[in-house]
C-alpha cells in the first residue's frame, strides 16, 4: 500500500514539474523561471518591433521580386 502512495505522489509531483518546465519552454524562457511572470514592457516592445521589422523586410523583398 505504501508503494502505491509513493507512486501516486511521484506522478503528481512529476506532472506539476513537467507542466512548469513545459510552459517555460513554450514561452522561450529559462526552464526554472516563474511561468506566471509577465514579460517586461521593454521586452514586449522589442518583440513587437522585431516582428514588424521582419514583416517589412519580407514585404519589401516580395515587392522587389515582382
Number of C-alpha atoms within 10 A of each C-alpha: 5 6 7 9 10 11 11 11 11 12 12 12 12 12 12 12 12 12 13 17 18 14 16 18 15 10 11 9 14 11 15 11 13 13 18 9 7 9 11 9 9 9 11 12 12 12 12 12 12 12 12 12 12 12 12 12 12 12 12 11 11 10 9 8 7 5
